[in-house]
């Protein structure tokens, strides 16, 4: 679901993963038509890093 949000509303993705300042910066980038694609790529990348961090935390908490 977050991936779909990252593609349609990239700025909203940052708010869902707890990075509101990056969300505001992404919104400013997304406002321009040229900035839409970089904002989307940035949001998808940040989402993948968030998922990786959660998996690492889960792996270390099980020890």
N, CA, C and O atoms as a GROMACS GRO file, in nm:
protein
  252
    1UNK      N    1   0.082  -0.119   0.000
    1UNK     CA    2   0.000   0.000   0.000
    1UNK      C    3   0.087   0.126   0.000
    1UNK      O    4   0.058   0.222  -0.070
    2UNK      N    5   0.196   0.122   0.080
    2UNK     CA    6   0.284   0.238   0.085
    2UNK      C    7   0.353   0.262  -0.049
    2UNK      O    8   0.383   0.376  -0.084
    3UNK      N    9   0.377   0.155  -0.124
    3UNK     CA   10   0.439   0.172  -0.255
    3UNK      C   11   0.346   0.247  -0.349
    3UNK      O   12   0.391   0.331  -0.427
    4UNK      N   13   0.220   0.218  -0.343
    4UNK     CA   14   0.122   0.290  -0.425
    4UNK      C   15   0.117   0.436  -0.385
    4UNK      O   16   0.109   0.525  -0.470
    5UNK      N   17   0.121   0.462  -0.256
    5UNK     CA   18   0.124   0.600  -0.207
    5UNK      C   19   0.250   0.670  -0.256
    5UNK      O   20   0.246   0.787  -0.293
    6UNK      N   21   0.364   0.598  -0.255
    6UNK     CA   22   0.490   0.657  -0.300
    6UNK      C   23   0.485   0.695  -0.446
    6UNK      O   24   0.550   0.791  -0.488
    7UNK      N   25   0.410   0.622  -0.525
    7UNK     CA   26   0.401   0.653  -0.668
    7UNK      C   27   0.305   0.768  -0.696
    7UNK      O   28   0.328   0.846  -0.788
    8UNK      N   29   0.198   0.778  -0.619
    8UNK     CA   30   0.096   0.880  -0.645
    8UNK      C   31   0.122   1.008  -0.565
    8UNK      O   32   0.119   1.118  -0.620
    9UNK      N   33   0.147   0.992  -0.435
    9UNK     CA   34   0.173   1.105  -0.345
    9UNK      C   35   0.306   1.082  -0.274
    9UNK      O   36   0.307   1.041  -0.158
   10UNK      N   37   0.417   1.108  -0.340
   10UNK     CA   38   0.548   1.079  -0.280
   10UNK      C   39   0.570   1.146  -0.144
   10UNK      O   40   0.629   1.085  -0.055
   11UNK      N   41   0.523   1.267  -0.127
   11UNK     CA   42   0.544   1.339  -0.002
   11UNK      C   43   0.474   1.271   0.115
   11UNK      O   44   0.524   1.275   0.228
   12UNK      N   45   0.361   1.208   0.089
   12UNK     CA   46   0.285   1.142   0.195
   12UNK      C   47   0.358   1.020   0.249
   12UNK      O   48   0.341   0.983   0.366
   13UNK      N   49   0.438   0.958   0.166
   13UNK     CA   50   0.515   0.841   0.208
   13UNK      C   51   0.606   0.875   0.325
   13UNK      O   52   0.618   0.798   0.420
   14UNK      N   53   0.670   0.991   0.318
   14UNK     CA   54   0.762   1.030   0.424
   14UNK      C   55   0.690   1.052   0.557
   14UNK      O   56   0.746   1.023   0.663
   15UNK      N   57   0.568   1.101   0.552
   15UNK     CA   58   0.492   1.118   0.675
   15UNK      C   59   0.453   0.983   0.734
   15UNK      O   60   0.446   0.969   0.856
   16UNK      N   61   0.428   0.883   0.650
   16UNK     CA   62   0.388   0.752   0.702
   16UNK      C   63   0.505   0.675   0.761
   16UNK      O   64   0.485   0.584   0.842
   17UNK      N   65   0.629   0.710   0.721
   17UNK     CA   66   0.744   0.640   0.778
   17UNK      C   67   0.813   0.723   0.886
   17UNK      O   68   0.920   0.685   0.933
   18UNK      N   69   0.753   0.835   0.924
   18UNK     CA   70   0.804   0.913   1.036
   18UNK      C   71   0.914   1.011   1.001
   18UNK      O   72   1.001   1.038   1.084
   19UNK      N   73   0.913   1.064   0.880
   19UNK     CA   74   1.013   1.163   0.838
   19UNK      C   75   0.942   1.287   0.784
   19UNK      O   76   0.941   1.310   0.663
   20UNK      N   77   0.881   1.368   0.874
   20UNK     CA   78   0.799   1.480   0.827
   20UNK      C   79   0.878   1.591   0.757
   20UNK      O   80   0.826   1.654   0.666
   21UNK      N   81   1.002   1.616   0.798
   21UNK     CA   82   1.079   1.722   0.734
   21UNK      C   83   1.111   1.684   0.589
   21UNK      O   84   1.102   1.767   0.499
   22UNK      N   85   1.147   1.558   0.568
   22UNK     CA   86   1.170   1.509   0.432
   22UNK      C   87   1.040   1.514   0.352
   22UNK      O   88   1.042   1.537   0.231
   23UNK      N   89   0.928   1.492   0.419
   23UNK     CA   90   0.798   1.499   0.352
   23UNK      C   91   0.768   1.639   0.300
   23UNK      O   92   0.717   1.654   0.189
   24UNK      N   93   0.800   1.739   0.379
   24UNK     CA   94   0.778   1.878   0.336
   24UNK      C   95   0.872   1.911   0.220
   24UNK      O   96   0.830   1.975   0.123
   25UNK      N   97   0.998   1.869   0.229
   25UNK     CA   98   1.093   1.894   0.121
   25UNK      C   99   1.048   1.824  -0.007
   25UNK      O  100   1.061   1.879  -0.116
   26UNK      N  101   0.997   1.704   0.006
   26UNK     CA  102   0.949   1.629  -0.110
   26UNK      C  103   0.826   1.697  -0.170
   26UNK      O  104   0.810   1.700  -0.292
   27UNK      N  105   0.740   1.750  -0.087
   27UNK     CA  106   0.622   1.821  -0.136
   27UNK      C  107   0.664   1.943  -0.216
   27UNK      O  108   0.605   1.972  -0.321
   28UNK      N  109   0.762   2.016  -0.168
   28UNK     CA  110   0.811   2.132  -0.241
   28UNK      C  111   0.870   2.090  -0.376
   28UNK      O  112   0.853   2.160  -0.476
   29UNK      N  113   0.940   1.978  -0.378
   29UNK     CA  114   0.995   1.928  -0.503
   29UNK      C  115   0.885   1.879  -0.596
   29UNK      O  116   0.893   1.897  -0.718
   30UNK      N  117   0.784   1.818  -0.539
   30UNK     CA  118   0.675   1.762  -0.618
   30UNK      C  119   0.586   1.869  -0.679
   30UNK      O  120   0.520   1.845  -0.780
   31UNK      N  121   0.582   1.985  -0.621
   31UNK     CA  122   0.497   2.092  -0.672
   31UNK      C  123   0.535   2.127  -0.816
   31UNK      O  124   0.449   2.159  -0.898
   32UNK      N  125   0.665   2.122  -0.845
   32UNK     CA  126   0.707   2.148  -0.982
   32UNK      C  127   0.683   2.023  -1.065
   32UNK      O  128   0.698   1.911  -1.015
   33UNK      N  129   0.646   2.041  -1.190
   33UNK     CA  130   0.619   1.927  -1.277
   33UNK      C  131   0.746   1.847  -1.304
   33UNK      O  132   0.742   1.725  -1.314
   34UNK      N  133   0.858   1.916  -1.316
   34UNK     CA  134   0.985   1.849  -1.340
   34UNK      C  135   1.029   1.770  -1.217
   34UNK      O  136   1.094   1.666  -1.231
   35UNK      N  137   0.994   1.817  -1.100
   35UNK     CA  138   1.036   1.753  -0.976
   35UNK      C  139   0.955   1.630  -0.938
   35UNK      O  140   0.989   1.562  -0.841
   36UNK      N  141   0.848   1.601  -1.011
   36UNK     CA  142   0.762   1.488  -0.976
   36UNK      C  143   0.837   1.356  -0.983
   36UNK      O  144   0.828   1.275  -0.891
   37UNK      N  145   0.910   1.333  -1.091
   37UNK     CA  146   0.983   1.207  -1.108
   37UNK      C  147   1.092   1.190  -1.001
   37UNK      O  148   1.100   1.083  -0.941
   38UNK      N  149   1.178   1.290  -0.976
   38UNK     CA  150   1.276   1.272  -0.868
   38UNK      C  151   1.212   1.251  -0.731
   38UNK      O  152   1.263   1.175  -0.649
   39UNK      N  153   1.100   1.318  -0.706
   39UNK     CA  154   1.030   1.301  -0.578
   39UNK      C  155   0.979   1.159  -0.564
   39UNK      O  156   0.987   1.100  -0.456
   40UNK      N  157   0.927   1.103  -0.672
   40UNK     CA  158   0.877   0.966  -0.669
   40UNK      C  159   0.991   0.866  -0.648
   40UNK      O  160   0.978   0.773  -0.568
   41UNK      N  161   1.100   0.886  -0.718
   41UNK     CA  162   1.216   0.797  -0.702
   41UNK      C  163   1.269   0.806  -0.560
   41UNK      O  164   1.302   0.703  -0.500
   42UNK      N  165   1.278   0.925  -0.506
   42UNK     CA  166   1.326   0.946  -0.370
   42UNK      C  167   1.234   0.876  -0.268
   42UNK      O  168   1.282   0.813  -0.174
   43UNK      N  169   1.104   0.888  -0.287
   43UNK     CA  170   1.008   0.826  -0.196
   43UNK      C  171   1.016   0.673  -0.201
   43UNK      O  172   1.010   0.608  -0.096
   44UNK      N  173   1.029   0.616  -0.318
   44UNK     CA  174   1.039   0.471  -0.331
   44UNK      C  175   1.169   0.422  -0.267
   44UNK      O  176   1.169   0.319  -0.200
   45UNK      N  177   1.278   0.494  -0.288
   45UNK     CA  178   1.406   0.458  -0.228
   45UNK      C  179   1.398   0.466  -0.075
   45UNK      O  180   1.443   0.375  -0.006
   46UNK      N  181   1.341   0.574  -0.023
   46UNK     CA  182   1.328   0.589   0.122
   46UNK      C  183   1.240   0.479   0.181
   46UNK      O  184   1.266   0.431   0.291
   47UNK      N  185   1.136   0.441   0.110
   47UNK     CA  186   1.048   0.334   0.157
   47UNK      C  187   1.122   0.201   0.161
   47UNK      O  188   1.103   0.123   0.255
   48UNK      N  189   1.205   0.174   0.062
   48UNK     CA  190   1.280   0.048   0.063
   48UNK      C  191   1.382   0.047   0.177
   48UNK      O  192   1.404  -0.057   0.239
   49UNK      N  193   1.444   0.160   0.205
   49UNK     CA  194   1.538   0.169   0.316
   49UNK      C  195   1.465   0.151   0.450
   49UNK      O  196   1.518   0.089   0.542
   50UNK      N  197   1.346   0.205   0.461
   50UNK     CA  198   1.265   0.191   0.582
   50UNK      C  199   1.232   0.045   0.608
   50UNK      O  200   1.241  -0.003   0.721
   51UNK      N  201   1.193  -0.026   0.501
   51UNK     CA  202   1.160  -0.168   0.515
   51UNK      C  203   1.284  -0.248   0.554
   51UNK      O  204   1.274  -0.341   0.635
   52UNK      N  205   1.398  -0.215   0.497
   52UNK     CA  206   1.522  -0.285   0.530
   52UNK      C  207   1.560  -0.261   0.675
   52UNK      O  208   1.600  -0.354   0.745
   53UNK      N  209   1.547  -0.138   0.722
   53UNK     CA  210   1.577  -0.106   0.861
   53UNK      C  211   1.486  -0.183   0.956
   53UNK      O  212   1.532  -0.230   1.060
   54UNK      N  213   1.359  -0.195   0.922
   54UNK     CA  214   1.265  -0.270   1.006
   54UNK      C  215   1.302  -0.418   1.012
   54UNK      O  216   1.291  -0.480   1.118
   55UNK      N  217   1.345  -0.476   0.900
   55UNK     CA  218   1.386  -0.616   0.897
   55UNK      C  219   1.510  -0.639   0.982
   55UNK      O  220   1.520  -0.739   1.052
   56UNK      N  221   1.604  -0.546   0.976
   56UNK     CA  222   1.725  -0.557   1.057
   56UNK      C  223   1.692  -0.546   1.205
   56UNK      O  224   1.745  -0.623   1.285
   57UNK      N  225   1.606  -0.452   1.242
   57UNK     CA  226   1.565  -0.440   1.382
   57UNK      C  227   1.494  -0.565   1.430
   57UNK      O  228   1.516  -0.608   1.544
   58UNK      N  229   1.412  -0.624   1.348
   58UNK     CA  230   1.340  -0.746   1.384
   58UNK      C  231   1.438  -0.861   1.402
   58UNK      O  232   1.421  -0.942   1.494
   59UNK      N  233   1.540  -0.870   1.316
   59UNK     CA  234   1.638  -0.978   1.326
   59UNK      C  235   1.720  -0.966   1.453
   59UNK      O  236   1.749  -1.068   1.516
   60UNK      N  237   1.759  -0.846   1.490
   60UNK     CA  238   1.840  -0.829   1.609
   60UNK      C  239   1.759  -0.835   1.738
   60UNK      O  240   1.814  -0.866   1.843
   61UNK      N  241   1.631  -0.806   1.732
   61UNK     CA  242   1.549  -0.815   1.853
   61UNK      C  243   1.517  -0.959   1.889
   61UNK      O  244   1.481  -0.988   2.003
   62UNK      N  245   1.530  -1.049   1.793
   62UNK     CA  246   1.502  -1.190   1.820
   62UNK      C  247   1.616  -1.262   1.887
   62UNK      O  248   1.598  -1.377   1.930
   63UNK      N  249   1.732  -1.200   1.899
   63UNK     CA  250   1.848  -1.264   1.961
   63UNK      C  251   1.840  -1.267   2.108
   63UNK      O  252   1.931  -1.318   2.173
   0.00000   0.00000   0.00000
